[in-house]
Every structure is written in C-alpha cells, then in structure tokens.
Amino acid sequence: MSKEKRGLGLFLIHLALAVYFVLLGLSMVVKGFPWHSSTISAAFGSDTLGLVMGILLLVCGVFLVIRFFWNPGKVDNIIKLIVVIVWAVAAVMVFMKNGFNVIELAKDVLVIGGLLAIKD
C-alpha cells in the first residue's frame, strides 16, 4: 500500500510539473499568453534571456510528458538538472532583489524538490 501511495504521489507531482513547465514555457515564448511565474519573470524578464529560459522550460515540460510513455535516458536528467540550477539561481536573485516572501520560497522549493524527486 505504501508503494502505491508513493507511486501515485510521484505521478501527480510529475504530471503537475509537466503541465506547469509547458504552460510557463509557452507564456515566456508566446507574447500575450495569460500566465506567468513571478520568480522566473522577475529574474529573467521578457528579453532574450527570458526567451531562452522559456524555451528551456518548454523543452523540460515536453520531456516530462514524454517520460510518461518512454524513458529518453540521460537527456531528460541533464535538462532537469539545468532547470533545477537555473530555478535556484532565479529564486536567489528574486530573494536578493525583493526580500523574503514565504509563499514564493515555498513554491520554488516545491518545484526544485519535485524535479529532484522524479528519477529514472
């Protein structure tokens, strides 16, 4: 029973992160998309760096979706590691710029922890 609960919980985290990254990536690539993340938007803005981050998040979200059907091997692990590092840097940048915000910090830790929990 414990194994089934962990499997279901991990499945839900995996699904939520896949949807979150696809929508967040689209919002950063397609102008006028009505959705954003305050951490990523505050850290990278909407210039070229924001576009690159949007593409990275979109690719990560697509790979998370692909993992439901097929394991792409080490490629998705590398992409997830890059996203974890960039997300942590963005969270620190926003913290240094705007000060301590418990809700934003909790969300950032959930995203980073969820990515680290999804393993091969």
N, CA and C atoms as an extended XYZ file, in Angstrom:
360
Properties=species:S:1:pos:R:3:atomname:S:1:resname:S:1:resid:I:1 pbc="F F F"
N         0.815       -1.201        0.000 N   MET     1
C         0.000        0.000        0.000 CA  MET     1
C         0.859        1.265        0.000 C   MET     1
N         1.926        1.242        0.787 N   SER     2
C         2.816        2.393        0.850 CA  SER     2
C         3.443        2.677       -0.511 C   SER     2
N         3.834        1.631       -1.217 N   LYS     3
C         4.444        1.781       -2.538 CA  LYS     3
C         3.445        2.406       -3.521 C   LYS     3
N         2.167        2.010       -3.444 N   GLU     4
C         1.159        2.569       -4.335 CA  GLU     4
C         0.949        4.054       -4.062 C   GLU     4
N         0.920        4.467       -2.796 N   LYS     5
C         0.733        5.876       -2.469 CA  LYS     5
C         1.909        6.703       -2.979 C   LYS     5
N         3.108        6.196       -2.797 N   ARG     6
C         4.283        6.912       -3.294 CA  ARG     6
C         4.233        6.994       -4.808 C   ARG     6
N         3.822        5.919       -5.458 N   GLY     7
C         3.722        5.934       -6.906 CA  GLY     7
C         2.697        6.938       -7.393 C   GLY     7
N         1.549        7.005       -6.728 N   LEU     8
C         0.508        7.953       -7.109 CA  LEU     8
C         0.966        9.383       -6.841 C   LEU     8
N         1.588        9.601       -5.699 N   GLY     9
C         2.072       10.934       -5.366 CA  GLY     9
C         3.122       11.421       -6.341 C   GLY     9
N         4.046       10.550       -6.678 N   LEU    10
C         5.085       10.906       -7.639 CA  LEU    10
C         4.497       11.146       -9.030 C   LEU    10
N         3.490       10.350       -9.393 N   PHE    11
C         2.805       10.544      -10.675 CA  PHE    11
C         2.150       11.929      -10.714 C   PHE    11
N         1.487       12.322       -9.630 N   LEU    12
C         0.815       13.623       -9.596 CA  LEU    12
C         1.815       14.775       -9.645 C   LEU    12
N         2.928       14.640       -8.939 N   ILE    13
C         3.974       15.666       -8.998 CA  ILE    13
C         4.530       15.766      -10.416 C   ILE    13
N         4.788       14.615      -11.011 N   HIS    14
C         5.317       14.552      -12.378 CA  HIS    14
C         4.345       15.241      -13.348 C   HIS    14
N         3.076       14.905      -13.255 N   LEU    15
C         2.059       15.492      -14.129 CA  LEU    15
C         1.954       17.003      -13.918 C   LEU    15
N         1.912       17.420      -12.668 N   ALA    16
C         1.785       18.851      -12.360 CA  ALA    16
C         2.979       19.642      -12.887 C   ALA    16
N         4.183       19.110      -12.702 N   LEU    17
C         5.367       19.817      -13.203 CA  LEU    17
C         5.396       19.858      -14.724 C   LEU    17
N         4.971       18.782      -15.371 N   ALA    18
C         4.930       18.774      -16.836 CA  ALA    18
C         4.000       19.863      -17.349 C   ALA    18
N         2.804       19.946      -16.802 N   VAL    19
C         1.839       20.975      -17.220 CA  VAL    19
C         2.367       22.370      -16.889 C   VAL    19
N         2.913       22.525      -15.693 N   TYR    20
C         3.435       23.818      -15.238 CA  TYR    20
C         4.541       24.325      -16.164 C   TYR    20
N         5.492       23.451      -16.500 N   PHE    21
C         6.604       23.875      -17.345 CA  PHE    21
C         6.176       24.140      -18.779 C   PHE    21
N         5.254       23.349      -19.311 N   VAL    22
C         4.774       23.607      -20.677 CA  VAL    22
C         4.057       24.956      -20.723 C   VAL    22
N         3.165       25.199      -19.774 N   LEU    23
C         2.447       26.484      -19.762 CA  LEU    23
C         3.380       27.660      -19.495 C   LEU    23
N         4.303       27.498      -18.555 N   LEU    24
C         5.250       28.572      -18.246 CA  LEU    24
C         6.176       28.840      -19.430 C   LEU    24
N         6.656       27.782      -20.081 N   GLY    25
C         7.492       27.958      -21.259 CA  GLY    25
C         6.748       28.666      -22.379 C   GLY    25
N         5.501       28.258      -22.615 N   LEU    26
C         4.683       28.931      -23.641 CA  LEU    26
C         4.469       30.397      -23.304 C   LEU    26
N         4.245       30.694      -22.032 N   SER    27
C         3.992       32.084      -21.642 CA  SER    27
C         5.223       32.964      -21.861 C   SER    27
N         6.400       32.355      -21.775 N   MET    28
C         7.618       33.146      -21.965 CA  MET    28
C         8.019       33.247      -23.435 C   MET    28
N         7.562       32.295      -24.249 N   VAL    29
C         7.907       32.294      -25.667 CA  VAL    29
C         6.857       33.053      -26.478 C   VAL    29
N         5.580       32.834      -26.174 N   VAL    30
C         4.475       33.458      -26.912 CA  VAL    30
C         4.023       34.695      -26.152 C   VAL    30
N         4.159       35.834      -26.766 N   LYS    31
C         3.729       37.080      -26.122 CA  LYS    31
C         2.205       37.120      -26.021 C   LYS    31
N         1.721       37.618      -24.900 N   GLY    32
C         0.286       37.715      -24.694 CA  GLY    32
C        -0.331       36.478      -24.069 C   GLY    32
N         0.462       35.466      -23.805 N   PHE    33
C        -0.046       34.254      -23.151 CA  PHE    33
C        -0.356       34.627      -21.706 C   PHE    33
N        -1.580       34.402      -21.236 N   PRO    34
C        -2.019       34.962      -19.947 CA  PRO    34
C        -1.600       34.144      -18.721 C   PRO    34
N        -0.335       33.824      -18.611 N   TRP    35
C         0.099       33.015      -17.471 CA  TRP    35
C         1.571       33.270      -17.231 C   TRP    35
N         2.004       33.346      -15.984 N   HIS    36
C         3.416       33.583      -15.707 CA  HIS    36
C         3.785       33.093      -14.314 C   HIS    36
N         5.086       33.026      -14.077 N   SER    37
C         5.633       32.712      -12.763 CA  SER    37
C         6.340       33.954      -12.264 C   SER    37
N         5.999       34.409      -11.082 N   SER    38
C         6.608       35.636      -10.589 CA  SER    38
C         8.112       35.489      -10.390 C   SER    38
N         8.575       34.313       -9.975 N   THR    39
C        10.010       34.119       -9.774 CA  THR    39
C        10.764       34.222      -11.087 C   THR    39
N        10.327       33.457      -12.081 N   ILE    40
C        11.036       33.433      -13.359 CA  ILE    40
C        10.895       34.771      -14.080 C   ILE    40
N         9.712       35.360      -14.064 N   SER    41
C         9.507       36.646      -14.728 CA  SER    41
C        10.355       37.739      -14.086 C   SER    41
N        10.413       37.746      -12.755 N   ALA    42
C        11.202       38.766      -12.063 CA  ALA    42
C        12.689       38.582      -12.294 C   ALA    42
N        13.124       37.342      -12.401 N   ALA    43
C        14.553       37.081      -12.565 CA  ALA    43
C        15.029       37.299      -14.001 C   ALA    43
N        14.229       36.898      -14.989 N   PHE    44
C        14.704       36.907      -16.371 CA  PHE    44
C        13.989       37.901      -17.268 C   PHE    44
N        12.824       38.376      -16.863 N   GLY    45
C        12.121       39.358      -17.669 CA  GLY    45
C        11.648       38.800      -18.997 C   GLY    45
N        11.454       39.681      -19.967 N   SER    46
C        10.921       39.243      -21.262 CA  SER    46
C        11.900       39.490      -22.400 C   SER    46
N        13.166       39.706      -22.083 N   ASP    47
C        14.159       39.926      -23.130 CA  ASP    47
C        14.691       38.593      -23.653 C   ASP    47
N        15.841       38.608      -24.258 N   THR    48
C        16.411       37.397      -24.861 CA  THR    48
C        16.646       36.309      -23.823 C   THR    48
N        17.131       36.673      -22.645 N   LEU    49
C        17.366       35.693      -21.591 CA  LEU    49
C        16.053       35.044      -21.154 C   LEU    49
N        14.991       35.826      -21.095 N   GLY    50
C        13.672       35.279      -20.777 CA  GLY    50
C        13.183       34.319      -21.846 C   GLY    50
N        13.461       34.627      -23.100 N   LEU    51
C        13.076       33.743      -24.200 CA  LEU    51
C        13.835       32.414      -24.130 C   LEU    51
N        15.119       32.488      -23.845 N   VAL    52
C        15.923       31.269      -23.709 CA  VAL    52
C        15.410       30.429      -22.539 C   VAL    52
N        15.100       31.082      -21.423 N   MET    53
C        14.563       30.358      -20.261 CA  MET    53
C        13.211       29.745      -20.601 C   MET    53
N        12.388       30.457      -21.347 N   GLY    54
C        11.096       29.919      -21.766 CA  GLY    54
C        11.253       28.674      -22.625 C   GLY    54
N        12.195       28.702      -23.540 N   ILE    55
C        12.445       27.531      -24.391 CA  ILE    55
C        12.950       26.371      -23.545 C   ILE    55
N        13.852       26.647      -22.597 N   LEU    56
C        14.356       25.596      -21.709 CA  LEU    56
C        13.226       24.968      -20.894 C   LEU    56
N        12.342       25.787      -20.341 N   LEU    57
C        11.216       25.259      -19.561 CA  LEU    57
C        10.248       24.482      -20.438 C   LEU    57
N        10.018       24.960      -21.644 N   LEU    58
C         9.137       24.253      -22.568 CA  LEU    58
C         9.724       22.892      -22.933 C   LEU    58
N        11.013       22.841      -23.208 N   VAL    59
C        11.674       21.566      -23.524 CA  VAL    59
C        11.606       20.624      -22.321 C   VAL    59
N        11.852       21.149      -21.128 N   CYS    60
C        11.784       20.318      -19.923 CA  CYS    60
C        10.364       19.772      -19.735 C   CYS    60
N         9.361       20.609      -19.926 N   GLY    61
C         7.974       20.147      -19.809 CA  GLY    61
C         7.633       19.079      -20.829 C   GLY    61
N         8.091       19.249      -22.057 N   VAL    62
C         7.843       18.254      -23.103 CA  VAL    62
C         8.526       16.937      -22.759 C   VAL    62
N         9.761       17.001      -22.253 N   PHE    63
C        10.454       15.773      -21.856 CA  PHE    63
C         9.754       15.100      -20.670 C   PHE    63
N         9.189       15.884      -19.764 N   LEU    64
C         8.438       15.283      -18.653 CA  LEU    64
C         7.189       14.571      -19.174 C   LEU    64
N         6.554       15.134      -20.194 N   VAL    65
C         5.400       14.464      -20.803 CA  VAL    65
C         5.848       13.191      -21.514 C   VAL    65
N         6.953       13.271      -22.248 N   ILE    66
C         7.469       12.101      -22.968 CA  ILE    66
C         7.789       10.967      -22.006 C   ILE    66
N         8.271       11.300      -20.812 N   ARG    67
C         8.624       10.266      -19.823 CA  ARG    67
C         7.443        9.413      -19.408 C   ARG    67
N         6.221        9.882      -19.594 N   PHE    68
C         5.050        9.061      -19.272 CA  PHE    68
C         4.962        7.857      -20.206 C   PHE    68
N         5.488        7.988      -21.407 N   PHE    69
C         5.355        6.947      -22.418 CA  PHE    69
C         6.668        6.241      -22.752 C   PHE    69
N         7.786        6.942      -22.558 N   TRP    70
C         9.080        6.403      -22.952 CA  TRP    70
C        10.160        7.099      -22.138 C   TRP    70
N        11.186        6.364      -21.745 N   ASN    71
C        12.274        6.948      -20.972 CA  ASN    71
C        13.395        7.382      -21.918 C   ASN    71
N        13.601        8.686      -22.085 N   PRO    72
C        14.624        9.157      -23.014 CA  PRO    72
C        16.052        9.021      -22.497 C   PRO    72
N        16.240        8.432      -21.352 N   GLY    73
C        17.588        8.195      -20.833 CA  GLY    73
C        18.151        9.390      -20.094 C   GLY    73
N        19.405        9.682      -20.341 N   LYS    74
C        20.117       10.732      -19.605 CA  LYS    74
C        19.772       12.145      -20.081 C   LYS    74
N        19.204       12.267      -21.263 N   VAL    75
C        18.913       13.597      -21.815 CA  VAL    75
C        17.982       14.379      -20.895 C   VAL    75
N        16.899       13.752      -20.453 N   ASP    76
C        15.964       14.472      -19.600 CA  ASP    76
C        16.562       14.746      -18.224 C   ASP    76
N        17.458       13.889      -17.741 N   ASN    77
C        18.117       14.151      -16.458 CA  ASN    77
C        19.001       15.390      -16.544 C   ASN    77
N        19.678       15.556      -17.658 N   ILE    78
C        20.531       16.731      -17.850 CA  ILE    78
C        19.668       17.991      -17.925 C   ILE    78
N        18.576       17.920      -18.661 N   ILE    79
C        17.681       19.077      -18.772 CA  ILE    79
C        17.082       19.419      -17.411 C   ILE    79
N        16.657       18.399      -16.654 N   LYS    80
C        16.107       18.650      -15.319 CA  LYS    80
C        17.144       19.286      -14.401 C   LYS    80
N        18.392       18.814      -14.469 N   LEU    81
C        19.452       19.381      -13.633 CA  LEU    81
C        19.696       20.850      -13.988 C   LEU    81
N        19.711       21.158      -15.271 N   ILE    82
C        19.890       22.552      -15.697 CA  ILE    82
C        18.751       23.416      -15.170 C   ILE    82
N        17.511       22.921      -15.277 N   VAL    83
C        16.357       23.686      -14.793 CA  VAL    83
C        16.434       23.874      -13.282 C   VAL    83
N        16.835       22.844      -12.547 N   VAL    84
C        16.970       22.971      -11.088 CA  VAL    84
C        17.984       24.057      -10.741 C   VAL    84
N        19.129       24.043      -11.404 N   ILE    85
C        20.163       25.043      -11.122 CA  ILE    85
C        19.683       26.443      -11.477 C   ILE    85
N        19.098       26.596      -12.652 N   VAL    86
C        18.623       27.912      -13.086 CA  VAL    86
C        17.490       28.397      -12.182 C   VAL    86
N        16.585       27.500      -11.786 N   TRP    87
C        15.469       27.894      -10.920 CA  TRP    87
C        16.002       28.341       -9.556 C   TRP    87
N        16.995       27.629       -9.027 N   ALA    88
C        17.573       28.007       -7.738 CA  ALA    88
C        18.264       29.373       -7.834 C   ALA    88
N        18.983       29.604       -8.919 N   VAL    89
C        19.630       30.899       -9.118 CA  VAL    89
C        18.579       31.999       -9.230 C   VAL    89
N        17.502       31.741       -9.965 N   ALA    90
C        16.430       32.733      -10.105 CA  ALA    90
C        15.795       33.026       -8.755 C   ALA    90
N        15.566       32.005       -7.941 N   ALA    91
C        14.963       32.202       -6.619 CA  ALA    91
C        15.865       33.067       -5.737 C   ALA    91
N        17.165       32.827       -5.800 N   VAL    92
C        18.108       33.631       -5.015 CA  VAL    92
C        18.130       35.073       -5.526 C   VAL    92
N        18.101       35.245       -6.851 N   MET    93
C        18.092       36.595       -7.427 CA  MET    93
C        16.860       37.374       -6.981 C   MET    93
N        15.706       36.729       -7.009 N   VAL    94
C        14.470       37.392       -6.597 CA  VAL    94
C        14.493       37.680       -5.098 C   VAL    94
N        15.019       36.742       -4.311 N   PHE    95
C        15.137       36.944       -2.868 CA  PHE    95
C        16.019       38.147       -2.569 C   PHE    95
N        17.140       38.267       -3.271 N   MET    96
C        18.059       39.377       -3.030 CA  MET    96
C        17.444       40.709       -3.483 C   MET    96
N        16.619       40.649       -4.517 N   LYS    97
C        16.018       41.866       -5.066 CA  LYS    97
C        14.791       42.308       -4.264 C   LYS    97
N        13.890       41.360       -3.945 N   ASN    98
C        12.601       41.708       -3.343 CA  ASN    98
C        12.498       41.405       -1.861 C   ASN    98
N        13.423       40.676       -1.306 N   GLY    99
C        13.337       40.306        0.101 CA  GLY    99
C        12.615       38.975        0.276 C   GLY    99
N        12.419       38.614        1.508 N   PHE   100
C        11.867       37.305        1.863 CA  PHE   100
C        10.356       37.262        1.644 C   PHE   100
N         9.908       36.255        0.891 N   ASN   101
C         8.480       36.021        0.663 CA  ASN   101
C         8.240       34.522        0.851 C   ASN   101
N         7.539       34.165        1.912 N   VAL   102
C         7.363       32.761        2.283 CA  VAL   102
C         6.649       31.973        1.190 C   VAL   102
N         5.620       32.531        0.590 N   ILE   103
C         4.843       31.816       -0.424 CA  ILE   103
C         5.700       31.539       -1.662 C   ILE   103
N         6.425       32.529       -2.128 N   GLU   104
C         7.290       32.332       -3.300 CA  GLU   104
C         8.399       31.335       -3.000 C   GLU   104
N         8.982       31.420       -1.813 N   LEU   105
C        10.028       30.477       -1.436 CA  LEU   105
C         9.483       29.053       -1.390 C   LEU   105
N         8.296       28.883       -0.822 N   ALA   106
C         7.689       27.546       -0.746 CA  ALA   106
C         7.429       26.992       -2.143 C   ALA   106
N         6.927       27.827       -3.048 N   LYS   107
C         6.666       27.384       -4.418 CA  LYS   107
C         7.958       26.980       -5.120 C   LYS   107
N         8.992       27.772       -4.935 N   ASP   108
C        10.274       27.457       -5.561 CA  ASP   108
C        10.852       26.153       -5.024 C   ASP   108
N        10.740       25.940       -3.730 N   VAL   109
C        11.240       24.694       -3.133 CA  VAL   109
C        10.422       23.504       -3.626 C   VAL   109
N         9.114       23.677       -3.797 N   LEU   110
C         8.280       22.598       -4.339 CA  LEU   110
C         8.693       22.232       -5.766 C   LEU   110
N         8.960       23.216       -6.587 N   VAL   111
C         9.372       22.955       -7.973 CA  VAL   111
C        10.722       22.224       -7.992 C   VAL   111
N        11.683       22.740       -7.230 N   ILE   112
C        13.010       22.122       -7.207 CA  ILE   112
C        12.931       20.714       -6.619 C   ILE   112
N        12.206       20.546       -5.515 N   GLY   113
C        12.069       19.237       -4.894 CA  GLY   113
C        11.348       18.253       -5.794 C   GLY   113
N        10.317       18.718       -6.485 N   GLY   114
C         9.596       17.833       -7.416 CA  GLY   114
C        10.482       17.347       -8.546 C   GLY   114
N        11.289       18.249       -9.103 N   LEU   115
C        12.199       17.833      -10.170 CA  LEU   115
C        13.233       16.835       -9.671 C   LEU   115
N        13.710       17.042       -8.455 N   LEU   116
C        14.697       16.118       -7.900 CA  LEU   116
C        14.082       14.769       -7.547 C   LEU   116
N        12.777       14.754       -7.260 N   ALA   117
C        12.100       13.505       -6.882 CA  ALA   117
C        11.835       12.600       -8.085 C   ALA   117
N        11.707       13.186       -9.254 N   ILE   118
C        11.424       12.395      -10.462 CA  ILE   118
C        12.738       11.778      -10.941 C   ILE   118
N        12.845       10.494      -10.793 N   LYS   119
C        14.080        9.783      -11.147 CA  LYS   119
C        13.795        8.768      -12.243 C   LYS   119
N        14.872        8.181      -12.762 N   ASP   120
C        14.745        7.117      -13.767 CA  ASP   120
C        14.099        5.889      -13.168 C   ASP   120
